[in-house]
């Protein structure tokens, strides 16, 4: 019978585009990882992957087993939890790179200090991609921008914090002479940028489209254009001598960032701890307490 380790390795494979990439994460050779997957299929009596000479692709049966296997892992990791003083186990979490540079980056560090036995595995990407992965059970949860669309009934989104959308441009250049650097419009943050432009009736001509807030900020620093971006918490805006910050138009718009998760999953105690942390931060800020 397959061990918990084999089940964990199966979940790792579902998060990566190839067995080789997953093998690097779990510390096995691709051949050894492949043998474990074959062992799991033999124990269950069901083929979980479609195979050809060059690739191994998760099939419908494999996708259907992601959530049940995650539940088994969660139950195993929770054994003895009632005898421990803090959280333990693991959480596979999708996170925007910009969220790691924002308030969530600080939270992640504090959670690791507070709960040393808690393992949070971070996978970076885009909000729209994370939605599909959370629904499929590949991710336990994800830190994402608020969706501009109605979410499926199987998932829920809880607001954690917000970032004001700001206009930035190089200090030593006339903004009117510069091209606009647009965040990828097909992403959730990109749609929010478009909302800022429309609501304030801004006249914009784009010359570049980039899907990274961090890359856009750096391009502006280099004097290559101006942009509308969320005001990330961990960027030292006041000390950056190369960038000028202003509010785009008269209507302030905020990017709301929150926790996306399935309504039913085995890591609720961990996601609840993340939500509780942000509630405490908000309460402290309202009370004027510096953290």
N, C-alpha and C positions, 0 to 999 in steps of 0.2 A: 504493500500500500504506500502511496506517495506521502512524503513527509511534508510538514508545514513549510520547510525550506523550498521544496519543489513547487508548492502552491504559490509561494511568494515570487519565485523566479518566473512562473507562468504570468503573473500579473505584471512583472517587470517587462516581459517580452511584449505584452499588449500595449505598453507605453512607447515603444520604439519602432522605427520603420524597418528594422532588421534584427535578426537574432544576434548578429555580431555586435550591434550597438548595445543591445540589452546585456550581452555577455560582459562587456566592459564595465557596466554598472554593477553587476552582481559578482564580478571577480572570477568568472569561468571562461574557458575557451569556448568559441562557438560550437565546437563539436560536443563538448560536455553539456552545454546548455541544450543543444538539440537532443541529446540522449535523455535528458530529464523530461523534456516535452514528450518524447516518445513513450517514456515510462508512464507519465501521467495519462496519456491517451490509452495505453494498455490497461492501466488500473481502472479507468472509468469505462472503457469499452466503447469509446466514441472518438472519431477523428475530429480534432479541434482546429486543424489547419489544412489549407489547400496547398499542396506541394508541387513544385516543378524543379527543374535543374538549378535554377538560380535564386528562387525565393520561397519564402514560407509565409503564407497569408492567412490571417485569422478568418475562419469561416463563421457562418451563422451559429453553429453549435458552440463554437469557442466563445463568440460574443455573448451568447446566452448564459454562459457559465461564469463570466467575469464577476457579476455581483454576488452570486452564491459563494464563490471561492473567497471573495473579499470578506464576506460575512463570517466564513469559517476562520479566516486569519484573524479577524477582529475579535471573535469569541476566544480564540486561543490566547491572543495577546492580553485579553482582559482577565485571564485567570490570575487570581491573587491580587487583582487591582484593589479590592476592598480592604486589603491589609496594608496597602501603601498609602502614604500621605499625599502624593501628587499624581498627576497624569503620567501614563506610560503608554507604550504601544507606538504605532506609526500612523502617519497621515500623508497620503499622496496628494499634494496640493499644486494646482496650476496657479501661476502668478504672472501678471504683467511685469515686464522689466521695470516699467515706470513706477509700479506699486512698490517694488523693492527699493526704489530711490525715494519713495514717499513715506507716508506714515506707517505702512505695513512693514517696511524694512526694520524700523525701530521695534515694532511689536514682535516680530520674529525673533530678534535678539533677546528681548526680555522674556519671552516664553521659554526659550532654550535655557536661560539662566534659572528661571523659576522651576522648570520641570526638566531636569537633566536626563531623565529616563524616557522622555518623549522624543521621538524621531519624526521630523517633518521633511519629507522629500519634495523638493521644489522642481517643478517643470515650467519653463517659461514659454510664452507664446502670446496669441491674440485672444481677446474675449470670445469672439465668435467660434473659434476652434475649441476653446475650453468648454463651451456649452455642449457641443457634441460629445466630448470626452467625459463630461460629468454624467450626461444622460446614459452613455454606454457603460459607465462604471469603471472606465479606465482611470479616472481621477475621483478621489473622494469628494473634493470640493475645489473651488477656484476663487481667486481674488480678481474680480472683473469690474469693468465699467458698467453702469446701469444700462440695460438693454433698451434700445429705442423701439423694440417690438415686444409684443406679449410673449411671455415665456410658456413653454409646455407645462401642463398641470403636474407633471412628475417632479418638477424642480421648484426651488424657492430661492429668492435673492433677498439678503438682509443688508441694508445700508450700514457701512462702517464709518466712513468719513467722506468729506468732499474737498475738492480743490478748485479754486477759482480759475476760470479761463482768462489768460492774459495775452497781450500782444507784446512781442519782443522784437527788437531790431538792434543792429550794431550802433554803438555809441557815436562813432566818428563818421557816420554816413547818413545821408538824407534818405529817409524811408521811401519817399516817393520815387526815388531813382532805382529802387531795388525790386527784384522779383519776389513774389509770395511763395513760400515753401509750405505746401499743403500736406497735412497728414492724410494718409491713404483713405479716401472717402468711403470705401466699402467696409471699413471697420467701424466699431461702435464709437470710438473716440473721434474718428474722422467725420462721422455724421453729426457729432456734437459741435465740431468746428464749423461745419456747414450751417448748423443752427445759429451759431454766434454771428456768422456772416449775414444770414438772412434776416435775423431779428433786428440787427443794427443797420441794415441796408448798406453794407459795406461794398465798395467797388473793388473787386479783387481779380487779378490776373495771375494765374499760377504758372510757374515755369518748372517746378520740381514737385514730385509726389514721393513722400517717404513714409514708411510705416513704423518709425521709431521716434518717440518723443525725445530721447536722449540724442539721437543723431541730428534731429532738427535743431535742438538747442546748440549743438556744436557747430553746425553749419552757419547759424546766425552769429555765433562768436567769431567765426572766420570771415564774416562780412559778406556772405554769399546770398543773403536775402533776409526777409523778415517772416514772422510766423505767429500763429495763435496756438498756444499750448496750455496744458494744465500747470498750475503753479505747484510743482513738486516740493514736498516738505524738506527733503534732504539736500536740495540744491541751495547753495549760499547766494541767493539772489542779491542781497544787499552788499555783498563783497565782490561781486562780479563786475569789474570795471569795463568790460567789453560790451555789456548788454544794457539797453534801456528798457524798462518795463512800463507799460501803460495798460489801462483798461480799454478793451475794444468796444467803443460805442457807449451808449448811455445805459444799456441793460446788462447788468451783471449776470453771467451764466456760470454755473458750477458743474464740474464733472463729479458725479457721485460714484464712489467706489464701494463695492460690497462683496459679501461672501455668497457665492453660488453653490448650491448643493442639492442633492436629491432629497425629497421630503422624508424618505426612509433609507437610512444607511447605518452601518455599524460604527461610525466614528463621531456620532453626535456629541459625545462628551468633550471631544477635542474641539470641534467647531464651535461648540457652546462657549468653551473657554476663550476662544479668539473673540467672539462677539462680546463676552463679558468684559474682556480687557478694554475694548474700545468704549464700552459704556462707562467704565471707570475713568478713562481718559477724558471723555466729554464732561462727565460730572465734575472732575477736578478743574477743568478749564473754566466751567461756568462758575465755580466757587472761587476762582482766582488763585488756585494752587498751582505752583510751578512744578513740573515733573522733570 
